[in-house]
Amino acid sequence: MARPTRQQRRARRTERSESSLAAQTRASRQSSTLRTQKADSGQKNARERRRPFGFISRPFGFISDSVGELKKVEWPGRQQVVQGTVVVLLACAIVGGYLAIADIAFKHLVQDVLLG
């Protein structure tokens, strides 16, 4: 099952903050009665969950869940992609330069001091 979007989570939070203490206690009472009802039917559901190859019964479930998740992604804009690419290229150049200098220094150290 796909996770709720950020907008849905924010809406849920605002609903919770607006609710009064009485509404919260009422909801907790209802959820406790639901828990006891679910406990009775839990054995039947547990048998269904134990199927080792449950994914075979829903062959396109993974694809539909993936599509749902991809719809929630905040894709970067063109400017963000360009900035990220520039940062990566600069970091690669800096690390490459450092490694080249270290390689030259250690090459001379090994050849002149240790081997020769």
PEDA-V942733 format. One record per helix or strand of 3 or more residues. SS is the DSSP state (hx for helix, st for strand). FROM is the first residue (numbers start at 1). LEN is the number of residues. If there is no record, write none. Layout:
BEGIN
ss = [SS SS]
from = [FROM FROM]
len = [LEN LEN]
END
This chain:
BEGIN
ss = [hx hx hx hx hx]
from = [6 21 54 61 78]
len = [13 29 4 12 37]
END
